[in-house]
Amino acid sequence: MTVPWRLTAAAFLIVILQSCLPAAEPLRPKRASRAPVIDGVLDDAVWQEALSVTGFRTYAPDYGKPMMGDSKVYLAYDDDNLYFAFRCYDSDPGKIKTSIANRDNIERDDWICINFDTFFDHQAGYGLYVNPFGIQGDTRFTTVNEDIGFDLVWYSAGRIDSAGYTVEVRLPLGSLRFADKDTVMMGVIFERSISRNAERGTFPPLDPAYNESYASWLKQMYPIAYAGLKHRTLLELLPALTYSRKDDIEGGSMRSTEDKSELSFTGKYGITADLILDGTYRPDFSQVESDAGQVDVNLRYNPFYSEKRPFFQEGRESFQLAGTGISDLDPVQLVVHTRTIVSPVAGAKLAGKIGEEGTLAALYAADELPPELSAAGGKYNHFAVLRYKQAFGKDSYLGGLYAGVEQTAHHNRLGALDGQIRLTSSSLVEYNAMISRTKADGASPEETGHTLGLRYSYGTREIDYDMSFRDIAENFQADMGYITRTGILEGTALVRPKIYLSSDILRRIDVVLFTGQTKDRPSGLWETYNYLSVLHYLWGSFVVRGSYYYSTEIFRGERFRTDGFRVASQDQWTKELFATASYSRAKAVYYEYDPAKSPYQGTSNNVALSVIYQPADKLSGQFSFIYSNFRRDRDWEGIYDYPITRFRCTYQMNQYLFLRGILQYNNRYKQLLSDGLVSFTYIPGTVVYGGYGSLYQKIAWDENKGNYVENPGFLEIKRGFFFKTSYLWRL
């Protein structure tokens, strides 16, 4: 369809007029003559004289409403720190939801957040969360995604009193990157969440004309002017010592398979005020938190596991491309997923600003290959990523990325262009184009593949629209990413009207209509994926969703039905009890990759349940259960039943020290996992960990047969112990 030139001109005129609107008068905090004591009590002299703001308004479940409790924020600073204090009023302090928890585990509590754009360029920001007991969580977000694994060095404290609760924050300037100017302009959105009624609000109030995206949050940051901030050369050293021992069963007895100590070293240096270099030798330790069990049978693609290693977590948001993960069907989830780096020996990162509008990020890692792979192709995989973004029009940008995996006889290289354009306050366009070149071994020819992605999104208080397009060639390959499928042509569309009600019982209804049509290039056949979903925001924090799916799937040149339904709910039932539950029943495919065997149609039931019980501020327990089964349609034979049960108990002695135990039983493999951890974290980087884990199976060693046989009791087949300590030196 041809767009009339008058409509096009009007759209550009709107963008121009928006850019010409007068900017908000910036907040100008006062310089503190004496630093406040960060104890959660607002009795310091600095708060009596400090600049303050109030006037929070909700954005969830509706926009622009007064929050159930007023909030006031105080701002100050000195030569070394930025200071913030919050007074959060609550008419019933006994119902404030909080906990003494480990870091980044406060999402179900009441909390406040400082959303901070230190360059005020609308390209990236920090999210600093604090619950009423002063426990922290922090994230780093860009215009397209948020990294919840990010950690920053800062200090906080909080207290509950008869009027609600108070929070104090000290944010060292050495933890931040910001412009080197006489007067530094930053941007902020102060946020508050009240758990018991799922209410969230901000200062400044969010504009309901903006769509719900990270770019829109960055666009609406309120300016803050700091005069006379001084830069110091950043230099951090982080030595760490790790000891690990592993034992495996052999011939009915446990034998040591690993007993080693490793010294690792990480350093950080500020090349300029805006550009930071990181280097590491033997980085991180990946077994502090074990992966939760997932159903790993009958999968079309590998399960996804999150990155948990600090060196690779920090800054990974910079490598996310616009126009990826653009719909429920998009197979291009991550172009750079550092979990593919399994045994890193050394690495380096470079990240920061280049001029006023440019952002640079680079990563290199040498990954040691296991002996069975290194014999043919060299000892290491070499991973390299280079990313650059050029901002224009504030939260719009054009970017490029290179990612490569190099081995002696193998390589996979990928080049990408991406960008984001804001058309109006309510609408955004995201796009990407990628080309990959892959050589499987020294003798094979190089293969080339491509993918294109385009997304248009529009959102307001009343309705959301979303349309996307994806073209991905069969030979497209991204060894450093997480790509679930290739060889497709796909288009999707979504509409979500939102209905707001004045009832305390039913507060909001979201209705989602989604359709996706996919052409499977190898077969030339089309598949469809459509659903109707209704989301109910009920009393308090109770949310219920019901969905019906009409869908098909192409596998090995055959079309299979995958239609069905799903119901899910979650609620903070009481201050102590939180629960989520879901059930789905649908037609499904039994994936058979052996050419001598055929895939077949079946029916699958899936259950997921999680209950978190917090009987005391320091103690919490979590029970989770997942179950999946498959019945073949032609004879109703049960192909598999797969339940996994998991218990997790955490005792948080204080904000620094916790004890955690996990028991997980996999009924399909008759395996019991036990995992214990003692963790002390003073600040990110200064830590002590000690952990012990065992794996048991229902088998026994038969001396007469010389092998293992089934047994009703458990036999320990693996165990491991680790200890790690590190200390962050900031000079």
N, C-alpha and C positions, 0 to 999 in steps of 0.2 A: 504494500500500500504506500502511495506517495504522500508524504506529509506536506500540507500546504505551507508555502513560504511564510505566510503571515503567522502561522502557529509556531514555526521554528524561530522567527524573529521575536515573537512574544516570549518564548522560553528563554532566549538569550537575554532579553531585556530584564526579565525577572531576576536572573543570576546577577546581572550588572547592578540592578537596584539594591539587591540584598547586600552586595559587597560595599555599597555606598552608604548603608544605614549607619548612623552614629554608633560608635562602640561604647560599651558600658564604661563608666568611670571606674578605673581600677581601684581595688582595695590597696591601702597603703599602711601596712603594719608598722608599729613603732618599734624602734630598737630598744631592747631590754637593757637596763643598767645592771641588772642582776639576774642570773639564770634561775628559773623556777626549779624547785625540787620535784622530780617526777615520781609522785606518790599517789596520784589519783585524788588529792584533796586540793581544791581551788582556793587556798588561803595565802598564796604567794602575792607579794605586792605587784608583780608584773601583770597579773590578771585584773587587778583593779584599774589599771591604766590602759590595758590593751584594747586594740580595735576589736570590735565584736560584730557578728552578723546573726540574724535570725530570720524567721519567715519561711521555714521549710514547708513544702507542699508535696503531696503524694504523686507518684507516677505509677504505683501498683497498689491495689488492683485497678485504680482509676487515676486520672490526672487531676491535679489542681485542687485537691481537697486538703483542709487542715489535718495534720496528723493527730492521733489520739493523745499525744503529749508534745508540748512545745520543746524546741531545741535551740540552744545558743552556742555559738562557736567563737572562741577567742584566738587571736593571732598575734604573734610576736616573733622576734629574731634577735640574734647577736652575731658576733664575728664567726662563730663556729657552728651554730645550729639554727634551725627553724623550729618554732614552738607552736603547738596547737592545744587547745583545751575545749572540751565539750561538756555542757550541762544539758542532760537529757531528762526532761521531766516525765514522770509516770504517776498516775493517780493511784495505782495499785502495785507498789514496788515488789510485793511478795510474788507477783506473777512474772517478773522479769526473768527471761530464760538466759542462763549463762552457765559457764563451766570453767573449771581449771583443766585445760586441755593442752595437748601438744600443739605446736605451731601449725597453722594452716588447717585447723580442724574445728572451726567455729561457725561454719556456714548455717547451722541450725539454731544458733544462739541469736539473741538480740545483738546488734553491733552498730558501730559507726564506721564510716570509711572516708578517707581523704583521697579523692581521685585527682591526680596531680600531673599536669603537663608542664615539665620544667623548662621547655623551650618555647612554649606557647605557639607551636607551629601546627597543631591539630593533627600530628602524625603518630604520636605515641604518648603513653602516660603510665603512671604508677597507680596501683590501687592499694592503699594501706588500711587494713581492717583491724579493729580492736573491739573485743567484747567487754561487757561491764566489769570483768575481773582483770582487764588489761592484757589478755592473751591476744597474740598477733596473728594475722594472716596477711600475705602480700602477693600481688600479681603485677605483671607487666602486660600492657595491651597496646595493640596497634589499631589501625583503621579496619582490619579484617579479622583479628583473632585476639584471644587472651591467653597468656601463659600463667597457669596457676602454680607451676613449680618454681617460679622466680622467688628468690630470697634477697632481702636487703637488710643492712645493719641499721637498726633504729631502736628506740626505747619507748616503752609505754607503761602506763599503770591505770587502773580503774577501781572504782568503789561504788557500791550500792548504798544509798542512804534513804531517809524518809521521804525525799522529794523525787527520787528516781535513781539516776546514776551519773557519775562524772568520769571523764577520761582525760589524761594528759599524755602528750606525745612530744618526744624530742627527736628531731630528724637531723642527724649530722650532715653538714654540707659536703663532707668527704664521701658520703654515700651516693650523692647525686651528680648528674652531669647537667650543666646549664651554661648559658651563654656568658662569655667573658666581656661584660659591659658595665658601665658605671651604674646604670639602673637596669636590673634584670626583670623582664616581664615573664611571668609564669601564668598558668591557668589552673583553676580548681573547681571541682564540684564536691561539696560536702554532702554526705549521704547517711541516712539512718534507716535501720531495719528493725521492725517490731515483730517478733516471731509469732506471737500467739494469735495475731489476726492477719498474718501474711502481708503486712503493710510496709511499704518503702517510700521514702520521700527524700527530697534534695533541697539544697540551696546552692545555686539559684534554682527556682522551679523549672523543670524540664518542659519544653514547648511540645504540646501534643501534635503539632504540625510536622515535627521531625519523625522520621522512621526510627524503629528500635534497632540501632546498630552501634557498634563501637565508634564508627566515624561520626555519628550524630552526637554521642557523648563528648567526643573531643571537640566537635564544632561548638558546643554550648558551654565550654569552660569559661568561668568568670575570671577576668584578668586580675592579677596581683602584681604590684610593683614593689620590688625590694631594692633599696638604694644602698650602694656600697658593699655588696657581697664580694668577698675576697676568695679567689681561687687558690688552692694549694695543689702542688704536684701530687698526684695520686700514686702511692706505692704500697702494695699489699703483698705479703708473703704468707703462704699457707703450707707448711710442712705437715705431713700426715704419716702415721705408722699403722700398718695393718698386719695382723697375724691371722692366719686361717688354717684350719685342719679339716680334712674330709676323710671319711671312712666308708667303704662299700663292702657288702657281704660277698664272700667268695668261699665256696665249698662249705657253707654253713657257719662260717666265722667272719667276723668283721676284720678288715685289713685296711691299713692306711693307704690312701691314694694321693693325698696331698698334705704337706706340712711345710708351710712357707711363711716367711715374713717379707713384707714389701715396704719400702719407703717411697712415698710419692711427694711431689713438690709442685705447687702451683703459685704463680706470681701474676700480679696485675700492675700495669704501669700506665700512667696518663701521659700519652705522647703530647697531647694538647689538652686544653680544658674540656674539649668535646670528643676526643678520640682516644679510646682505651685499648691497650694491647694486653692479652692474657696468654700465658704459656703454661704448659703442664707436662710433667713426666709421671707416667703411671697414674693417670687421674682417677679419682673417685673410687667408690666402692658400691657395687650394685645390689648387695644383698641385705641392706638394712631393713627393707620392707619387702616381704615376699609377695609375689603376684597372686591375686585372688584367683581361685579356680574358675575355669571357663569350660563349657561344653566343647570338647575338641574332637568330636566325631561328626562325620557327614558334613564337612565344610567345603564350600566352593573356593574359599580363600583362607589364608592364615589368620588366626585371631590377632587382635591388636593389643599390644602391651605398651603402657605409657613409659616415657623416659623418666627415670628417677635419680640419675646421677647428676650431682650439682654442677659440674663443669659444663655438661652438655645442656642442662636445663636453662642456665642463664643465657639470655639473648636469643633463644631459639624462635621467639615470636617474629624476629626480623626476617626469617627465611620462609614465612608463610606467604603464598602467592594469592593475590586477588583472583576470584573466579574459580577457586578450588573448594570442594565440599559444598557445591552450590545448591544441591537439592538432596532429597532422601535417596536418590538413585545414583548420584555422581560417584563413579569409582575412583576419581582422582582426589584422594583425601589429603595426603601430604606428599609434597615433592621432596622434602628433606625430613626424614625421620631418623634421628641419631641412634635409636635403639638398634639399627642395623650395624652399628659399630660395636662389635661384641667384646673384643679384648684390646682396648686401646693401649698403646705403649707411650705415645707422646702426642701432644696436640697444641694448637695455637688458635687464638681468636683475635679478631680486630673488629671493633664496633664503635660507631659514633657518628658525629655530624661532619659533613664537608660543606662549608659555607652555610648560608642561611637556610637553604631549602634542600640540601642533599643529605642522604643517610647512607652510610656504608657499613656492611657487615661481611666478614670473611671467616672461614673455619677450615682448619686442616687437622687431620688425625691419621696416624699410622696404626692400623689394626692388625694384630698378630693372628695369623691363620693357624688352625689346628694342623697337626702333622699330615693327616690324610689329604688335606687340600694344598698345603704349602709345597709338597714334593713336586707337583706338576706345574704350579704357577707362581712360585716365589713365596717368600716368607710372610709378606705383608700385603694387605689391601691398603691403598692410599686414597683417602677421602678428601675432597677439596670442594669448597663452596664459596662463591663470591656473589654478593648481593648489593645492588645499588638502587636507591629510590630518589627521584627528583619530584619534590612537591610543587604544586601550582594550584592557585585558587584555594589555598589553605588546606582543606582535607582531601583534595584530589591529588593524584600522583601518577607518574609513569615510572615503571621499574624494570630492571633486568636481573637475571640470575643465571649463573653457571654452576652446575653440580657434576662432579665426576668421581667415578670409582675406578682406580687404575691398579692393574696387576700385571705381572710379566707377560702373560699370554692372553689377558682379558682386559677389556675396558668397557665402561658405559659412561657416556658423556651426554649431558643435557643442557640445552640453552633455552631460556624462556624470556619472554616479554610479558609484562602484566601492567594493569593500571586500574584506577578507580576514578570515576568522574561523578561529581555531584551535579545533578541537573537542577533540582530544586531542594528545598529543605526536606521534602518528603520522599525524594527519589534519588537513587544511585544506580550507576552502571559499573559493573566489574567485568574484566575480561583478561584472558591470557592466551598465549600461543607458545607452544613448546615443540622442540625438535630433539630427538634422541638419536645417538649413534652408538651401536653396540657391536662389539666383536667378542664372540663367545670363546674362541681359542686362537692360537697362532695360525691355524690352517684355514679357518672359516672366513668367509667374506663379511665385511661390515654391513649391518642392517640398519636402516633408517626408519624412524617412525615419528609420528606427530600427534599432538592433541590441541584442540581449540576449545575454549570455554567462554561463555558469555552469560551474564546475568543482569536482569533488570529487577529492581526491588522498589516498591512504593509502600509507605506505611504512614498511617495517622492514628489518632485515638480510635476512630470508628472502623477502619478497614485496612487490610494489607493485601497487596498484590505481589506476586513473585513469578517471574518467567525465566527460564534458563535453556541453554543449548550446549550440548557437548558432542564433539567429534573426536574420536580416539582411534588411531590406527591399530591394526593387529600387532605390528612390530614395535609399537611404542614401549619403551622400557625405562624404568627409573629405579635402579638398584638401591639408591639411597632413600627412596620414598616408601609410601604405603599406597599402592595402586591395586585395587581389587579385581579389575577386569579390563581387558582391551578389546579392540575390534568392534566398536559400537558407534551408532549415531543416535542421539537422544535429544528429546525436547520435553520440557515439563512446564506446568502452569499451576499456580496456587492462588486461591482467594480465601481470605479469612475475615469475615465480618465479626465485629465485637459488640456485644449487647450488654449494656450496663443497667442494672436494676437497683432500686432503692431498698430492697428487702435485706434484712440482716441474715436471712437464711440462704438466699441465692443472690449473690452480689454481681456476678458477671458470667456470661456465656460466650465462648469463642467457638465458632463453627468453621471448620476447615474443609475445603474441597480441593483435592489434589488430583492431577492427572499427569501421567508420564508415559511416553511412547518411545520404545527403543528398538532399533533395528540391529539384529545380530549379524554382523558382516560375514562371518564364515558361512552361515547357512542362508543368508538373505531373508530370514524370517523376522517378523515383528513380534514383540511382546508388549504387554500393557500392564500398567500399575496405577490403580486408581483407588482413592479411599475418601470416605466421609468420616470426619472426626468431630466430636462435640466435647468441649472442655468446660466443666462446670467449676466455678469458684464458689464454694459453699461457705458455711459459717466458719469463723476462725481461720485456720490455715488448711482446711479440708478441701482437697482438689480431686476431682474424678474426671477421667477421660474414657470415652467409649469410641471405638473405631471399627468400621467395616471396610474390608478390602475386596476389590474385584481385580484380580491380577493373574498374569501368566509369566512363564519364564522359559527361555530357550537354553537348552543344554545339549551339547553334542548333536545339534541339528534337529532336536525334537522339542515340541512345545508341551509344557506341563502346566497344570493349574497350581496356583499358589494363593487362591482367595481364602478369606476367613475373617475372623474378628479378634479384637483385643480389648480388654478392659483393664484399667490401671487406676490406682488412687494413692494418695499420700496425705499424711496429717501429723501434726504435732498434737497428739491426743491430750496429753497433759504436759506439764513442765518437765516431767521425768521420762515420758514415753513418746517416741517417734516411730512411725511405721510406713513402709511402702509395700505395695503388693500389685502384681499384674498376672493376668492369665490370657493366653491366646490359644486359639485352635484354628488350624489352617491346613489346606492342601499343601503338599511339599514334594520335593524331588529327592530321591536317593541318588546322590552323585556317585557315578561309577566311572573311573578314569581308565580302567582296563579295557582295551578295545575288544577283548574276547567276551566281555560282559556288558549288559545293557543297563542304563539307568532306568528307574521305574517310579511310578506315581505312588504316593502314599499320603498319610495324614499325620500331622504332628501336633502334640500338645506341649505347651511351654508354661512353666510357672516360675515366678521369681518373688521372693518374700524377704524383707529385711526389717528387723525390729531392733531399735536402739533403746536401751533402758539405762537411765542415769539416776540411780538411787541417791547419790550424793554428789556434791560439786566436784569431787576428785575421782570418782569411780564411775565408769561406764562399761556396759557390755553390749555386744552386738551379736545377734543371731541372724544368719542369712541362709537361705535355701533356694537353690535353683534346680529345676527338673526339666528334662526334655525327653520325649519318646517319639518313636516312628513306627507306624503300622502300614504294611504294604496293602494297597487297596485291593489287589486281585484276589488275595486269600486271607486278608486281615491278620497276617502273621506279624508278630512283634519283632522288629528288626533290632531295636535297642531301647533300653530304659536307662536314663542317665541322670541320677540325682547326686548333687554335691551339697553337703551340709558344712557350715563354717561357724565357729564360735570365736569371738574376739573379746578379750577383757583387758581394759587399760586402767591402771591406777596412776594418776598424775599427782605425785607428791607435792610439787610446786610447779611454777611455770617453766622450770628448767629440767626437771627430772621426772621420768615416768618409767613404769614397768608395764610390759605388754605381753600377753600370751595368746596364741592362736592354736585352735584345733580344727582340722579340716578333714572330712571323710569323703572320699570319692568311692561311691558304691559300685560304679561300673568296674573299676580296677581293684576294688577291695583294698584300698590304700588309705592309711591314716597319717596325716601330716601334723606334727607338733612343732611349734616355733615359739621361742621365748626371746625377749629383747629387753635390755636395760639401756636407756638413752638419757644422756645429759647434754643439753644444748644451751650454752650461755648466750651466744649470738651465732648467727649462721657462720660456720667455719670453725668456731671453737666448740668442739664436740667430743664426747666419749661414748662409744657404743660397745656393747657386749651382747652376743647372741648365740643361741644354741638351737639346733633344729634336728629332728629325726623323721624318717619316713618308715612306716611299718606296712607290711602286707600280710594277708591271710594265707601264708604258706608255711611250710616246715621243711627242713632238710632230711631226706631219707637216706640214711647211711647205706642201706642195702642196695637201693637203686642208684645212688650216687647223683641224685638230682632233687629238685624241689617239688613238693606235692601240695595240693590244696589242704588247708587246715582251718578249723574254726577260730583258732587263736591267732594273734598277731606276732610276726617276726620282724625285728628291726633289720632293714636292708640298706639304709643310708643314714649317716649322721654327719653333722658338721658344727664347727664352733668358729666364731670369729671375734676379733677385738679390733677396734679402730679408735685412734685418738688423733686429733688435729688441733692446731692453734692458729688463729688468724692474727698476724702482726700487721697493723696499719701504721705506717710511718709518716 
